[in-house]
């Protein structure tokens, strides 16, 4: 089940869960996804899936924000073993 209001509303999609917004002369980078909803009292999963939006950072230039996306994205790929060789890493 999805939340009624999308966490991605008003954001510009980049790739693989990364989005950004332009706010007050700066770029705000977000990572959006889905996770299990956790009951606050029991600290256990309710079995329901919810959307989330996590702020990655604030940038004054589009170039710096995109550099951060490339760094974060390639690190995520390496950690999940989707990238296993230097060639694959450079091709990312």
HELIX and SHEET records of a PDB file:
HELIX    1   1 UNK A   62  UNK A   79  1                                  18    
HELIX    2   2 UNK A   86  UNK A   91  1                                   6    
SHEET    1   A 4 UNK A  12  UNK A  15  0                                        
SHEET    2   A 4 UNK A  18  UNK A  23 -1                                        
SHEET    3   A 4 UNK A  26  UNK A  38 -1                                        
SHEET    4   A 4 UNK A  45  UNK A  59 -1                                        
END                                                                             
